[in-house]
Amino acid sequence: MIEYKNITKYFGEKTAVNDLTMTLEKGTITMLIGPSGCGKTTSLKMVNRLVDPDEGDILINGDSIFDLDPVTLRRDIGYVIQEIGLFPHYSVFDNIATLPRLHKWDEKKIKDRVHEVLNMVTLDETYADKYPRQLSGGERQRVGLARALAADPEVLLMDEPFGAIDPINRLILQQSFLEIQEEIKKTIVFVTHDINEAIQLGDKIAIMNQGTLIQFDTVSEILANPENEFVENLLGQDRNLKALSLKKAKDYAVQEGYISVSKEADKEEIRKELEDKDLIVAYILDSRDRLQGRYYIDRSAKKVEGRYPIVRETKPYRVTRNTSLTETLSRMLEHGEKKLPVVTREDRLIGVIDLDAIFEEVEQAETPKGA
């Protein structure tokens, strides 16, 4: 999809990017990472010619970027930056509609697309009439992503898009981003300074230092076989445990150990079914299988008439399907839960994940090879 062919860029006497050659496959996320000044952002900006290389060529679908009109090229490539760059005097709708209007889409098609991408980034249609100043940082970042996706580009460039977001919302955005990518399958170049983000989001990682590509491979291969000491230091001493970030809650979700009920179900009937099946938890689902709450038999409480009480919760703790095992384990320990429901970004229940399954993976990760 994207080919860097012997790309070199100078800024004065400094070589910002030195003879960069790599091929990014269609529909994948490539993470560019390295210390400040290593050339990662310059490498990204050369794709849409915000910066022109001094030597070499970049091909998109086999076509040289130099054979394309720079303005047309930029309109055909989605671009998301840390500062977001929303037009403050435009509504959310008009911000997202900017590129489709430049492409001269008709207004009916634009309206449908704006609502579609708002839903994609988990913002409903009520956000369309709001202005950037009325949004939180995380919401503004979602609108920025929606705007980049509005004209349905094949390529998406992302320059530290979640870097200014607080850790909790950053994690939510990262998980939503993976959910979106599973649906849209864009070719994404993503600059980050966070190795954990690179591991969690990337299909491949390109590690750069002083303008030179040090290692470019799949995440699992880099974790297993770092190229040199520089890469080892970047990954950190716990790189075996970091591999757990490659494993997602959806891969361990099982559809057993619980029952599902409607919100109209009778509490005592739920208790009876749980006791008959020797289970503890019943998840409350709506007609679209979205998680609305849970009932659980509280065995830590005092029995009443020889029976443990049954408790209803309206907002049980949960993890999304693309939450990593490391984060899932953290949530379990934080909230004292041995099982957590696993949901899609629309909150549709797909199963539960068990603490013991994660501990087995942790033990395997900590065991040295050959032990």
TORZAKOL-17637 format. One record per residue (C-alpha): residue number from 1; residue in one letter; x, y, z. Coordinates in Angstrom, 2 decimals, always signed. Example, Ala and Ser with C-alpha at 12.3 -4.5 7.8 and 13.67 -1.06 7.14 Angstrom:
2
    i  aa       c1       c2       c3
    1   A   +12.30    -4.50    +7.80
    2   S   +13.67    -1.06    +7.14
This chain:
371
    i  aa       c1       c2       c3
    1   M    +0.00    +0.00    +0.00
    2   I    +2.75    +2.46    +1.01
    3   E    +6.38    +2.02    -0.04
    4   Y    +9.26    +4.12    +1.24
    5   K   +12.08    +3.74    -1.28
    6   N   +15.49    +5.01    -0.14
    7   I   +13.99    +8.13    +1.43
    8   T   +16.39   +10.75    +2.77
    9   K   +15.55   +14.16    +4.21
   10   Y   +17.93   +16.92    +5.26
   11   F   +17.23   +19.94    +7.42
   12   G   +20.27   +22.13    +6.84
   13   E   +23.29   +19.98    +7.66
   14   K   +21.26   +17.54    +9.73
   15   T   +20.06   +14.26    +8.21
   16   A   +16.55   +13.88    +9.61
   17   V   +15.78   +10.64    +7.75
   18   N   +18.52    +8.49    +6.27
   19   D   +17.85    +6.06    +3.38
   20   L   +14.51    +4.81    +4.73
   21   T   +13.14    +1.78    +2.92
   22   M   +10.08    -0.15    +4.10
   23   T    +6.74    -1.39    +2.79
   24   L    +3.52    -0.92    +4.76
   25   E    +0.86    -3.49    +3.97
   26   K    -2.71    -2.57    +3.09
   27   G    -5.14    -2.54    +6.01
   28   T    -2.49    -2.62    +8.74
   29   I    -1.31    -0.27   +11.49
   30   T    +2.39    +0.61   +11.42
   31   M    +3.71    +2.32   +14.54
   32   L    +6.68    +4.68   +14.16
   33   I    +8.58    +5.05   +17.43
   34   G   +11.90    +6.34   +18.68
   35   P   +13.40    +9.17   +20.74
   36   S   +12.70   +12.83   +20.00
   37   G   +14.37   +13.93   +16.78
   38   C   +14.69   +10.39   +15.41
   39   G   +12.78   +11.23   +12.21
   40   K    +9.45    +9.50   +12.89
   41   T    +7.20   +12.55   +12.43
   42   T    +9.16   +13.68    +9.37
   43   S    +8.71   +10.19    +7.89
   44   L    +4.97   +10.43    +8.45
   45   K    +4.62   +13.93    +6.98
   46   M    +6.43   +12.94    +3.81
   47   V    +3.56   +10.57    +2.91
   48   N    +1.17   +13.47    +2.25
   49   R    +3.94   +15.88    +1.23
   50   L    +3.68   +18.22    +4.17
   51   V    +7.43   +17.65    +4.00
   52   D    +9.09   +16.65    +0.72
   53   P   +11.97   +14.16    +0.75
   54   D   +15.28   +15.25    -0.76
   55   E   +16.09   +11.79    -2.10
   56   G   +14.11    +8.67    -2.88
   57   D   +10.42    +8.13    -3.53
   58   I    +7.21    +7.13    -1.76
   59   L    +4.60    +5.07    -3.58
   60   I    +0.94    +4.77    -2.63
   61   N    -0.78    +1.90    -4.43
   62   G    +2.15    +1.91    -6.85
   63   D    +1.87    +5.62    -7.71
   64   S    +4.62    +8.07    -6.81
   65   I    +3.49   +10.88    -4.54
   66   F    +5.41   +13.25    -6.88
   67   D    +3.04   +12.34    -9.72
   68   L    +0.04   +13.47    -7.66
   69   D    -1.19   +17.00    -7.01
   70   P    -0.21   +17.78    -3.37
   71   V    -3.61   +19.30    -2.52
   72   T    -5.49   +16.33    -3.96
   73   L    -3.10   +13.95    -2.21
   74   R    -3.76   +15.56    +1.18
   75   R    -7.52   +15.55    +0.66
   76   D    -7.38   +11.82    -0.07
   77   I    -5.41   +10.99    +3.08
   78   G    -6.84   +11.21    +6.59
   79   Y    -4.71   +13.17    +9.05
   80   V    -5.03   +13.24   +12.84
   81   I    -2.68   +15.17   +15.10
   82   Q    -2.22   +15.57   +18.85
   83   E    -3.56   +19.14   +18.84
   84   I    -6.65   +17.88   +16.93
   85   G    -7.02   +21.13   +14.96
   86   L   -10.80   +21.44   +14.95
   87   F   -12.17   +24.71   +13.60
   88   P   -13.50   +26.42   +16.76
   89   H   -16.17   +28.43   +14.93
   90   Y   -17.51   +25.33   +13.14
   91   S   -20.01   +22.92   +14.70
   92   V   -18.99   +19.28   +15.06
   93   F   -21.12   +18.55   +11.98
   94   D   -19.36   +21.20    +9.88
   95   N   -15.92   +20.12   +11.10
   96   I   -16.57   +16.54   +10.00
   97   A   -18.24   +17.66    +6.75
   98   T   -15.21   +19.74    +5.68
   99   L   -13.51   +17.19    +3.42
  100   P   -16.69   +15.67    +1.93
  101   R   -17.72   +19.20    +0.93
  102   L   -14.34   +19.81    -0.68
  103   H   -14.95   +16.57    -2.58
  104   K   -18.33   +18.08    -3.63
  105   W   -20.52   +15.38    -2.07
  106   D   -24.23   +16.19    -2.00
  107   E   -25.58   +17.32    +1.38
  108   K   -27.74   +14.21    +1.94
  109   K   -24.72   +11.97    +1.52
  110   I   -22.68   +14.25    +3.79
  111   K   -25.32   +14.17    +6.53
  112   D   -25.51   +10.38    +6.42
  113   R   -21.71   +10.10    +6.52
  114   V   -21.32   +12.53    +9.43
  115   H   -23.82   +10.53   +11.51
  116   E   -22.14    +7.29   +10.46
  117   V   -18.65    +8.34   +11.56
  118   L   -19.97    +9.91   +14.78
  119   N   -21.48    +6.54   +15.63
  120   M   -18.24    +4.86   +14.62
  121   V   -16.28    +6.88   +17.21
  122   T   -19.01    +6.27   +19.83
  123   L   -20.50    +9.77   +19.74
  124   D   -24.22    +9.95   +18.97
  125   E   -26.00   +12.37   +16.64
  126   T   -26.61   +14.88   +19.46
  127   Y   -22.95   +15.90   +19.18
  128   A   -23.41   +17.17   +15.62
  129   D   -24.71   +20.58   +16.74
  130   K   -22.13   +21.14   +19.47
  131   Y   -18.97   +23.23   +19.16
  132   P   -15.41   +22.17   +20.07
  133   R   -15.41   +24.34   +23.22
  134   Q   -18.34   +22.30   +24.55
  135   L   -16.43   +19.01   +24.31
  136   S   -13.97   +17.27   +26.60
  137   G   -10.46   +16.53   +25.36
  138   G   -11.36   +12.92   +24.63
  139   E   -14.50   +13.95   +22.76
  140   R   -12.57   +16.46   +20.66
  141   Q   -10.06   +13.75   +19.78
  142   R   -12.91   +11.47   +18.69
  143   V   -14.31   +14.23   +16.49
  144   G   -10.83   +14.71   +15.00
  145   L   -10.74   +11.02   +14.13
  146   A   -14.26   +11.20   +12.70
  147   R   -13.23   +14.15   +10.53
  148   A   -10.22   +12.23    +9.22
  149   L   -12.47    +9.29    +8.32
  150   A   -15.29   +11.36    +6.83
  151   A   -14.21   +11.14    +3.18
  152   D   -13.40    +7.42    +3.61
  153   P    -9.66    +7.66    +2.84
  154   E    -7.59    +4.54    +2.21
  155   V    -4.64    +5.94    +4.19
  156   L    -4.73    +7.50    +7.66
  157   L    -1.78    +9.39    +9.17
  158   M    -1.83    +9.81   +12.97
  159   D    +0.79   +11.91   +14.77
  160   E    +0.65   +11.14   +18.50
  161   P    -3.15   +11.56   +18.44
  162   F    -3.72   +10.42   +22.02
  163   G    -0.62   +11.99   +23.56
  164   A    -2.41   +14.92   +25.24
  165   I    -5.25   +12.82   +26.68
  166   D    -5.28   +11.72   +30.32
  167   P    -4.34    +8.03   +30.90
  168   I    -7.89    +6.75   +31.52
  169   N    -9.41    +8.37   +28.44
  170   R    -6.33    +7.48   +26.38
  171   L    -6.89    +3.81   +27.15
  172   I   -10.56    +4.10   +26.18
  173   L    -9.64    +5.84   +22.92
  174   Q    -7.01    +3.23   +22.09
  175   Q    -9.49    +0.40   +22.58
  176   S   -12.15    +2.19   +20.54
  177   F    -9.58    +2.81   +17.83
  178   L    -8.80    -0.91   +17.55
  179   E   -12.53    -1.67   +17.35
  180   I   -12.92    +0.87   +14.55
  181   Q    -9.90    -0.48   +12.65
  182   E   -11.37    -3.98   +12.72
  183   E   -14.31    -2.59   +10.77
  184   I   -12.66    -0.15    +8.38
  185   K    -9.27    -1.81    +7.70
  186   K    -7.44    +1.40    +6.78
  187   T    -3.71    +1.57    +6.11
  188   I    -2.50    +3.56    +9.10
  189   V    +0.84    +5.19    +9.89
  190   F    +0.89    +6.10   +13.58
  191   V    +3.63    +8.08   +15.34
  192   T    +4.03    +7.52   +19.09
  193   H    +6.65    +7.96   +21.80
  194   D    +4.97    +5.34   +24.02
  195   I    +6.26    +1.78   +23.58
  196   N    +3.21    +0.35   +25.35
  197   E    +0.91    +2.14   +22.89
  198   A    +3.00    +0.84   +19.99
  199   I    +2.74    -2.72   +21.27
  200   Q    -0.97    -2.50   +21.98
  201   L    -2.04    -0.91   +18.68
  202   G    +0.48    -1.93   +16.06
  203   D    +0.52    -4.75   +13.55
  204   K    +4.12    -3.77   +12.88
  205   I    +6.55    -1.42   +14.61
  206   A    +9.22    +0.68   +12.91
  207   I   +11.88    +1.67   +15.46
  208   M   +14.00    +4.66   +14.48
  209   N   +17.04    +6.39   +15.94
  210   Q   +18.95    +9.40   +14.58
  211   G   +17.08    +9.20   +11.28
  212   T   +17.84    +5.54   +10.69
  213   L   +15.43    +2.60   +10.72
  214   I   +16.77    +0.21   +13.36
  215   Q   +14.16    -2.55   +13.25
  216   F   +10.90    -3.04   +11.35
  217   D    +8.87    -6.13   +12.09
  218   T    +5.76    -7.55   +13.69
  219   V    +5.25    -6.69   +17.35
  220   S    +5.67   -10.28   +18.49
  221   E    +8.92   -10.69   +16.55
  222   I   +10.40    -7.48   +17.96
  223   L    +9.47    -8.51   +21.50
  224   A   +10.99   -11.95   +21.01
  225   N   +14.08   -10.88   +19.05
  226   P   +15.11    -7.24   +19.56
  227   E   +17.69    -6.17   +16.99
  228   N   +20.21    -4.68   +19.41
  229   E   +20.72    -3.10   +22.83
  230   F   +18.97    +0.12   +21.75
  231   V   +15.80    -1.81   +20.97
  232   E   +16.10    -3.85   +24.18
  233   N   +16.32    -0.65   +26.23
  234   L   +13.34    +0.82   +24.40
  235   L   +11.26    -2.27   +25.13
  236   G   +12.28    -2.35   +28.80
  237   Q   +13.21    -5.23   +31.04
  238   D    +9.66    -6.57   +31.27
  239   R    +9.25    -7.25   +27.56
  240   N    +8.01   -10.81   +28.21
  241   L    +5.16    -9.40   +30.26
  242   K    +4.61    -6.70   +27.63
  243   A    +3.74    -9.52   +25.26
  244   L    +0.52    -9.90   +27.24
  245   S    -0.58    -6.63   +25.62
  246   L    -0.79    -8.55   +22.35
  247   K    -3.43   -10.81   +23.85
  248   K    -6.92    -9.35   +24.08
  249   A    -9.85   -10.04   +26.34
  250   K   -11.92   -11.23   +23.36
  251   D    -9.49   -14.15   +22.88
  252   Y   -10.26   -15.44   +26.39
  253   A   -13.95   -14.59   +26.67
  254   V   -16.13   -17.65   +27.32
  255   Q   -19.90   -17.96   +27.22
  256   E   -20.23   -20.02   +30.37
  257   G   -20.28   -19.46   +34.12
  258   Y   -23.17   -16.98   +33.97
  259   I   -26.74   -16.60   +32.75
  260   S   -28.29   -13.70   +30.85
  261   V   -31.68   -12.22   +31.69
  262   S   -33.92    -9.36   +30.58
  263   K   -34.45    -6.32   +32.78
  264   E   -38.08    -7.43   +33.29
  265   A   -37.07   -10.82   +34.70
  266   D   -38.26   -11.64   +38.22
  267   K   -35.55   -11.39   +40.86
  268   E   -36.54   -14.56   +42.70
  269   E   -36.74   -16.53   +39.46
  270   I   -33.23   -15.36   +38.64
  271   R   -32.04   -16.47   +42.07
  272   K   -33.60   -19.90   +41.58
  273   E   -31.97   -20.38   +38.18
  274   L   -28.58   -19.33   +39.55
  275   E   -28.89   -21.71   +42.51
  276   D   -30.09   -24.57   +40.30
  277   K   -27.06   -24.10   +38.03
  278   D   -24.67   -23.40   +40.94
  279   L   -23.77   -19.99   +39.44
  280   I   -23.33   -16.55   +40.98
  281   V   -23.86   -13.97   +38.22
  282   A   -26.71   -13.09   +35.86
  283   Y   -26.12   -10.32   +33.32
  284   I   -29.02    -8.08   +32.36
  285   L   -29.20    -7.57   +28.59
  286   D   -31.51    -5.53   +26.38
  287   S   -33.01    -6.76   +23.11
  288   R   -29.71    -6.07   +21.31
  289   D   -27.62    -8.00   +23.87
  290   R   -26.21    -4.78   +25.35
  291   L   -25.14    -4.99   +28.97
  292   Q   -27.55    -3.13   +31.24
  293   G   -26.51    -4.45   +34.65
  294   R   -26.11    -7.62   +36.64
  295   Y   -27.50    -9.65   +39.50
  296   Y   -25.11   -11.56   +41.74
  297   I   -25.45   -13.74   +44.79
  298   D   -23.37   -12.07   +47.51
  299   R   -21.69   -14.94   +49.34
  300   S   -19.65   -12.49   +51.42
  301   A   -22.82   -11.24   +53.13
  302   K   -24.75   -12.73   +56.01
  303   K   -27.38   -15.30   +55.11
  304   V   -31.03   -14.39   +55.51
  305   E   -33.32   -17.33   +56.21
  306   G   -30.50   -19.64   +55.18
  307   R   -29.84   -17.93   +51.83
  308   Y   -27.30   -15.41   +50.61
  309   P   -28.82   -12.12   +49.36
  310   I   -29.07   -11.41   +45.65
  311   V   -27.87    -7.95   +44.62
  312   R   -28.65    -5.90   +41.51
  313   E   -26.08    -3.52   +40.00
  314   T   -26.89    -1.11   +37.18
  315   K   -23.29    -0.38   +36.10
  316   P   -21.08    -3.44   +36.57
  317   Y   -17.37    -3.21   +35.80
  318   R   -16.55    -4.43   +32.32
  319   V   -13.79    -4.54   +29.70
  320   T   -14.07    -4.05   +25.97
  321   R   -13.14    -6.89   +23.66
  322   N    -9.81    -5.29   +22.67
  323   T    -8.66    -4.60   +26.23
  324   S    -5.25    -6.21   +26.73
  325   L    -4.74    -8.97   +29.28
  326   T    -2.47    -6.71   +31.32
  327   E    -5.15    -4.01   +31.59
  328   T    -7.86    -6.62   +32.24
  329   L    -5.82    -8.03   +35.10
  330   S    -5.31    -4.52   +36.47
  331   R    -9.06    -3.87   +36.41
  332   M    -9.80    -7.14   +38.18
  333   L    -7.31    -6.47   +40.96
  334   E    -8.47    -2.87   +41.32
  335   H   -12.14    -3.79   +41.67
  336   G   -11.76    -7.15   +43.44
  337   E   -13.45    -9.09   +40.61
  338   K   -12.55   -12.65   +39.57
  339   K   -14.66   -12.44   +36.41
  340   L   -15.46    -9.50   +34.17
  341   P   -17.93    -9.20   +31.30
  342   V   -16.36    -8.58   +27.89
  343   V   -18.29    -6.22   +25.62
  344   T   -18.05    -4.60   +22.21
  345   R   -17.75    -0.82   +21.91
  346   E   -21.58    -0.77   +21.66
  347   D   -21.68    -2.63   +25.02
  348   R   -22.90    -5.88   +23.47
  349   L   -21.93    -8.81   +25.74
  350   I   -19.74   -11.44   +24.09
  351   G   -18.74   -13.42   +27.19
  352   V   -16.77   -13.28   +30.43
  353   I   -13.07   -13.47   +31.19
  354   D   -11.77   -15.31   +34.22
  355   L    -8.90   -14.27   +36.49
  356   D    -7.39   -17.78   +36.46
  357   A    -7.03   -17.69   +32.66
  358   I    -5.01   -14.49   +32.91
  359   F    -2.80   -15.85   +35.71
  360   E    -1.93   -18.83   +33.50
  361   E    -0.77   -16.46   +30.76
  362   V    +1.21   -14.34   +33.25
  363   E    +2.99   -17.43   +34.57
  364   Q    +3.90   -18.52   +31.06
  365   A    +5.20   -15.04   +30.21
  366   E    +7.36   -14.93   +33.32
  367   T    +8.84   -18.40   +32.72
  368   P   +12.19   -18.09   +30.89
  369   K   +12.48   -19.97   +27.62
  370   G   +13.98   -23.43   +28.16
  371   A   +13.07   -23.46   +31.87
